[in-house]
Structure formats: C-alpha cells, structure tokens
C-alpha cells in the first residue's frame, strides 16, 4: 500500500528514501537517451530509400513518382517537339518562299551579299516586288492569300525614309545635311492593274543622295495543313513581310533583306472529318495527368525539405546546449538536399509548360518558344535528378562526388581565367573587328575564341585575316598564337588537372574512407542497422525514460 501511495504523490521534492545521486543519474540517462534518439533520427534521415524501407517499411514514393514522371514528361516533350518542329519548319519554308517570290533573282545562301549597285536596279527590284505581290494567287505554290479586314482586303505599303534636306558635293568635299528623317509612303491597292505601276512612283521621288531606306510591307495569310497528319488541329498564320533597301552607309551598295514576322492564331471557321478533335482531348487529359504528377512530386519534395530544416534546427539546438558550440555551415547545409530543390524547380517548369501546351492545343495561345523552353528545361532537370538515386550506389557515385568536390575550385579557377578571356575578347574586337569577319561583334569574338580553345576552325581563322594592313596582320598573328598557346596548353591543361586531381582524391577516399565531419561523426556512433526494430518504435520519450528510472529502482517519479 505504501508503494501505491507513493506513485501518486506530487513530484515537488525528493522522498526520504531517494538520494540526490539517483536523481542526478536519472538526469544524465535522460540526456543520453535524447542524444541517442537524435542520432537515430539523423541516421534515418540520411538513409537512402532502400534503407528507409528496411528500417520502417516506408515506401519510396518519391522514387516511384520520379520514375513515372520521367516517362510521362519525356513522352510529352517528344510529342510537343514534333508539333513545334512542324511549326518552325513551316515558318522557315514560308520565309524562303517569300524571298524567291518577291526578291528579284534571289538565290539561296546569298543573304549576306544580296544587294544592288545601280539606280535602275533599285527601280526594277521595287517594281518586281509590287508585281509579284499583285499576282500572288497566280504564281504561289502555297495556300497564301491576302489579309482581309472588316473593310475588305488590305494592300501593300511602300515607304521611303530620307534626310529632310541636304546638298552633297563630294568633289568639293562639301555638304549641307539636315539629319532629321522624313517619311513618304504610297499605298498599292490589290485591284490596281499591273501595267499602271511601271515606274509611276519611284522615278520622281527617289533621291539617292538623301535616301536612307526603302521599306515595302504587306501581310499575307496561310494555313498549316501538315498538322492534320499528326492528328492536330491546323493553325492559321499571319505573315507580316518587310522588304528593306538599306542605304544608310551611302557607299554605293544598297543591301536588300526580307524579314518575316509570324503570328499564329486559331482559325475562325473550320471543320475536319474524323477523330482529330477527340485526339486533342486525349492529349489535354494526358497533360493534366502530368500536372497532377508534378504537383504530387512537389508536395513530397517540399515535405522532405521542411522536415530537413526542422531536423537541422533540432540538431543545432542540441549541439549548442549539450556541447556549447556552433554547428559549422557545411554541416548545416547537409540537411538541405539540393536534389529536392532541383526537382521542385523542374516540376514548376513542367507545370507551367504543360498549362501553356494545353492552351496551345486549345488554340488559346501560340507561345511555342516559351513552352518549348519550359518543357525542355524541366525534362533536362528531371533526367539530371535521376543521378541522385544512382548516387546511392558507390560504383555510380564517383561522378557526383567528383563534381561536388571540384566545384568550388573550378569556380575560382574559371573566374581567374575569365579575366584573361575577356581581355582577349575586347582586344580582338577593337583591333581585328574591321578586318576580320569573325571579330565584328563581341558575341562573335567570344564564339570564335571559344572555338579556338576547343581546336575548331583554326586554319580558317588565320586565313581569313586580310593582309592589307601589315601592322594589323602582324598583330593578329601575335594575338592568335598567344591566345591559343595560353589557353590550350596552359589554362585548359590546368583545368583538366584540377578535375583529375579531385578525381584521384575521391578514388582514394573510396578506398580508405572519407574524412568525417562533426555531423557524420555524431551520426556514426549510432550502430543500429536499418533492419533494427528500434526505427519502427514511436519516439515516446516519457515511456523510455520511465523504463530507465525503473532500472535504477526509482518508482515514485513519472517525470523522471
């Protein structure tokens, strides 16, 4: 009876038969049990999916969803890629067709050299363009037609841009120019007879001394019927064609170019016999399933990230209270799994891209380029995320460990090499740009030098350099030889050596063991294997502590 009474006594003071030594021992045991539980919790957190399944029977849902998502996202990308390829091909082929239709004597691969040099040639090209436009229905092989507005069919607009006033006398080295640009346009009606246009406007209005540009603009429409063969609804295209006669340099050479701006929209009235509409619905259902799968993946990954952050705070608090020291930043980052962040980003891209794809299939949007970027990036990141699961096996983990270990040194090395590279870029652009076609812009200089680093197109780069100015030619040789020698034989070799050294270090660690951080050393003291039943028990601290106290003969303190 006395034992029963003591079990319900308030726990405010020690009984007569209890000693301070027993209370102190119980407190130490409590701290040890808390430490042991934290170790076991950390060890379970850093287990791979297979070990977690053996430890608690937890199904690897994230792994299953990632495998399913890889298949679905890849199929979605392939189907959209085929559709986008048809769109791009239709755009490019129409642009080429317009160049052959509306540019006189145009030949393929002549875009950089297509120009006129006589005044009469300018008139002839303009007259040719106008005539071809008026006779489009009789000469075009495609299903092109004129744009129709509410008031009827629209025509062609031809404008010339010229200096407001000017008197130029090159023989006397004198000129008087008003640099303000004026614009003069005329409109070509579709019903205008072709014979009435013979030099009617341009013979009296073109002043080549003041002429800057001539722009001819018109709009055409077409329907891309090839999508029907792939069980997709055809798109209606609006082409805004602009032909430019560029005389800005006044060098005696007027360059001619054709630009084609393409707008895609839903056809207003259509009817197709067959099951195309049903196939479109199936595709939209498939896209909706992809979105749901990605949402599930995001939910599981965010849940894992949040749990990792909570465990990080718990570990930091424990170390600060128990050992009175701070946790290194590298150990804190162990709890933030970068793979989950990568998967979350890929899922967001995939969801947004799938929504755009559904809108495109419904003909509500035509953002093919934006959609392709989102779907392509998400698929790339999804496939990269698979490397995480291969990294759980030691034989496949070498690449990941090498990249992660070498990344800081590689970034520092690239920052130093970038300074030298940019210096060569600016120097080559300002010195060789006027004489070398590959150095005309900073972008072209960077592409040329990067190709030289990889040993591509070396002889062509040397041979294109014009030898009209001997000093510049000599400088180009010193410039190119020094760049190639510096980057191929030194910078690139050091870069490879940096990766190789890290690779050898990782190989040594795999044989002899990796250096353990404070966090890993703390976790390694837990010797429970994944098959141990201790991982399946609930984390009930009070029951564990009660058992501990009972082993010491203290049966009157539940709080212990």
Residue pairs with C-beta under 8 A, 6 or more apart in sequence:
3 555
6 15
6 555
6 556
7 555
7 556
9 15
9 556
11 557
11 558
11 559
14 20
14 23
15 556
18 554
18 556
18 557
22 552
22 553
22 554
23 560
25 552
26 545
26 548
26 549
26 552
26 554
26 557
26 560
29 545
29 548
29 549
29 552
30 545
30 548
30 560
31 322
33 541
33 544
33 545
33 548
34 318
34 541
35 318
35 322
36 526
37 539
37 541
37 544
38 314
38 315
38 318
39 522
39 523
39 525
39 526
40 526
40 528
40 534
40 535
41 311
41 539
42 311
42 315
42 519
42 522
42 523
42 526
43 523
43 526
43 528
44 52
44 55
44 56
44 535
45 307
45 308
45 311
45 335
46 334
46 523
47 55
47 530
48 392
49 60
49 62
49 63
49 389
49 392
50 60
50 392
51 530
52 58
52 60
52 530
53 59
53 60
54 530
54 531
55 530
55 531
55 532
55 535
55 536
56 535
56 536
57 536
61 300
62 297
62 300
62 301
62 304
63 389
65 293
65 296
65 297
65 300
66 297
66 343
66 382
66 385
66 386
66 389
68 293
69 290
69 293
69 294
69 297
69 350
69 382
70 382
70 383
70 386
72 286
72 289
72 290
72 293
73 290
73 350
73 375
73 378
73 379
73 382
74 379
75 286
76 286
76 287
76 290
76 354
76 357
76 375
77 375
77 376
77 379
79 283
80 357
80 371
80 372
80 375
81 372
82 230
83 227
83 230
83 232
84 368
84 371
84 372
86 224
86 226
86 227
86 230
87 224
87 235
87 264
87 368
88 368
90 224
90 226
90 237
91 237
91 260
91 262
94 142
94 222
94 237
94 239
94 260
94 262
95 258
95 260
96 108
97 140
97 141
97 142
98 220
98 239
98 241
98 258
98 260
99 106
99 258
100 106
101 132
101 136
101 139
101 140
102 128
102 129
102 132
102 133
102 241
102 243
102 258
103 114
103 125
103 129
103 243
103 256
103 258
104 124
104 125
104 128
104 129
106 114
111 257
114 255
114 256
114 257
115 253
115 254
115 255
115 256
116 122
116 125
116 245
116 253
116 254
116 256
117 252
117 253
117 254
119 206
119 208
122 202
122 206
122 208
122 214
122 245
122 254
123 199
123 202
123 203
123 206
125 245
125 256
126 158
126 202
126 214
126 216
126 245
127 197
127 198
127 199
127 202
129 216
129 243
130 156
130 158
130 188
130 197
130 216
131 194
131 197
132 139
133 156
133 188
133 218
134 188
134 190
134 192
134 194
134 197
135 194
136 144
136 145
136 146
136 220
137 144
137 145
142 222
143 222
143 223
143 225
144 220
144 221
144 222
144 239
145 220
145 221
145 222
146 153
146 154
146 155
146 190
146 219
146 220
146 221
147 153
147 154
147 219
147 220
147 221
147 238
148 154
148 221
153 190
154 190
154 218
154 219
155 187
155 188
155 189
155 190
155 192
155 218
156 187
156 188
156 216
156 217
156 218
157 185
157 186
157 187
157 188
157 216
157 217
157 218
158 185
158 186
158 187
158 188
158 201
158 214
158 215
158 216
158 217
159 183
159 184
159 185
159 214
159 215
159 216
159 217
160 183
160 184
160 185
160 205
160 206
160 211
160 213
160 214
160 215
161 181
161 182
161 183
161 211
161 212
161 213
161 214
161 215
162 181
162 182
162 184
162 207
162 210
162 211
162 212
163 177
163 178
163 179
163 180
163 181
163 182
163 210
163 212
164 178
164 179
164 180
164 181
164 182
165 176
165 177
165 178
165 210
166 175
166 176
166 177
166 178
166 209
166 210
167 175
167 176
168 175
168 176
168 177
168 209
169 175
181 212
184 205
186 201
188 197
206 214
208 247
209 250
211 247
212 247
212 248
213 244
213 245
213 246
213 247
213 248
214 244
214 245
214 247
215 242
215 243
215 244
215 245
216 242
216 243
217 240
217 241
217 242
217 243
218 241
219 238
219 239
219 240
219 241
220 238
220 239
220 241
221 236
221 237
221 238
221 239
222 236
222 237
222 239
223 234
223 235
223 236
223 237
223 267
224 234
224 235
224 237
225 234
227 233
227 234
227 235
228 234
228 272
228 276
231 275
231 276
231 279
231 280
232 276
232 279
232 280
232 361
233 267
233 270
233 272
233 276
233 277
233 280
233 361
233 363
234 267
234 270
235 264
235 265
235 266
235 267
235 363
235 366
236 264
236 265
236 266
236 267
236 268
237 262
237 263
237 264
238 262
238 263
238 264
238 265
239 260
239 261
239 262
240 260
240 261
240 262
240 263
241 258
241 259
241 260
242 258
242 259
242 260
242 261
243 256
243 257
243 258
244 256
244 257
244 258
244 259
245 254
245 255
245 256
246 254
246 255
246 256
246 257
247 254
263 366
264 366
264 368
265 363
265 366
266 363
266 364
267 363
280 361
283 361
284 358
284 361
284 362
287 354
287 357
287 358
287 361
288 354
288 358
290 350
290 354
291 350
291 351
291 354
291 355
294 347
294 350
294 351
294 354
295 347
295 351
297 343
297 347
298 343
298 344
298 347
298 348
298 351
301 340
301 343
301 344
301 347
302 340
302 344
304 337
304 340
305 336
305 337
305 340
305 341
305 344
308 335
308 336
308 337
309 335
309 336
311 335
312 332
312 335
312 336
315 327
315 335
315 519
316 326
316 327
316 332
319 325
319 326
319 327
320 326
320 327
327 518
327 519
328 517
328 518
330 517
331 517
331 518
331 519
334 517
334 519
339 385
339 388
342 381
342 384
342 385
343 381
343 382
343 385
345 381
346 377
346 378
346 379
346 380
346 381
346 382
346 385
347 378
349 374
349 375
349 377
349 378
349 381
350 374
350 375
350 378
350 379
350 382
352 374
353 371
353 374
353 375
353 378
354 375
356 365
356 367
356 370
356 371
356 374
357 371
357 375
359 365
359 367
360 366
360 367
360 368
360 371
387 399
387 400
388 400
390 396
390 397
390 400
391 397
391 400
391 401
394 510
398 503
398 506
398 507
398 510
401 506
401 509
402 499
402 502
402 503
402 506
405 502
405 505
405 506
406 498
406 499
406 502
406 503
409 498
409 502
410 495
410 498
410 499
413 494
413 495
413 498
417 487
417 491
417 495
420 486
420 487
420 491
421 449
421 487
424 449
424 479
424 483
425 442
425 445
425 446
425 449
426 442
427 479
428 439
428 445
428 448
428 449
428 479
429 439
429 441
429 442
429 445
431 472
431 475
431 476
431 479
432 439
432 465
432 472
432 475
432 476
432 479
433 439
433 440
433 441
433 445
435 465
435 466
435 468
435 469
435 472
435 476
436 461
436 464
436 465
436 466
436 476
437 464
438 444
438 445
438 447
438 448
438 461
438 464
439 445
439 448
448 457
448 461
449 483
449 487
451 457
451 461
452 458
452 461
452 480
452 483
452 484
452 487
452 488
453 487
453 488
453 492
455 488
458 484
461 480
462 477
462 480
465 473
465 476
466 473
467 473
509 515
516 524
528 534
528 535
542 558
545 560
546 558
546 560
548 560
549 555
549 557
549 560
554 560
